[in-house]
Amino acid sequence: MPAFGAAALAVLLLSFIAWIVWRAPREEKQEVVAAPSPSLQPSPSVVPSVEVQPEPAPVVAQLNDGPVPPAYQELVKKALTSQRIERSSQLQGLTRPSSSLMGGNESGREFSLLAPVGTVLTSDRPAFRWSKFEGASGYVVEVYDDQFKLVMSSPEVTSVSWTATQSLPRGKVYSWQVKATKDGQEVTVPRPPAPQAKFRVMDQGRLKEIANAKRAYGSSHLTLALLYAEVGLVSEAERELRILQRANPQSEIVRKLLRQVRQL
């Protein structure tokens, strides 16, 4: 019995070892097969890109004019959209309404100053003009700074105009008057309570910008008109809009802008 049991135990032991040997390579094979293979990785799905086209900009106005330079497209767009030309800050303080007291001052009507009055000048040597004072033997022009300090005066002239012979500092506001001599007495125009005759000499930076724009974008009359209006050159802005109106006689926008410039 013990011999039989020992033999049986040996058989069981051998069977267990054989089973272990047989099982080991099968588990290794399954492990290798179970490992993911790079070649079998699913490739990510490719989503075709769709280019989004920007919506076309709305047409504000169609005008027969030269191309608008990129640097001033926003300026032009604003004017055409609002159909307005704002009063330039460079004109502020250059004009004020006449006093009602002036109606009783007959001497204020004897002659008057014509130009420059309430405007911006590109030249730093202004040309002064006034109406004729009957019986006057001569006139003297006096120019003052914003502190009413005399900065320039003319010799006595017999004509009704005089051009400055020296340059005025740029970027400043000036006032001027004319003293007429008649029968040995002086008559000064304007005199209180009449408003002062003022003008501004354009600063060098704005003068350069205007000159460059005129040279580079001269075919775009709308651009030039808006630039002129922006720096206070009202007469020049009106001239460019008149040219634009001749090229666009049916444009209500151009007519409206021209009316506004005339009111400035």
Buried (B, 14 or more C-beta within 10 A) or exposed (E): EEEEEEEEEEEEEEEEEEEEEEEEEEEEEEEEEEEEEEEEEEEEEEEEEEEEEEEEEEEBBEBEBBEBBEEBEEBBBBBBEEBEBEEBEBBEEBBEEEEEEBEEBEEBEBBBBEBBBBBBBBBBEBEBBBEEBEEBEBBBBBBBBEEEEEBBBBEBBEEBEBEBEEEBEBBBBBBBBBBBBBEEEEBEBBEEBBBBBBBBBBBEEBBEBBEEBBEEBEEBBBBBBBBBBBBBBBEBBBBBBBBBBEBBEEBEBBBEBBEBBEEB
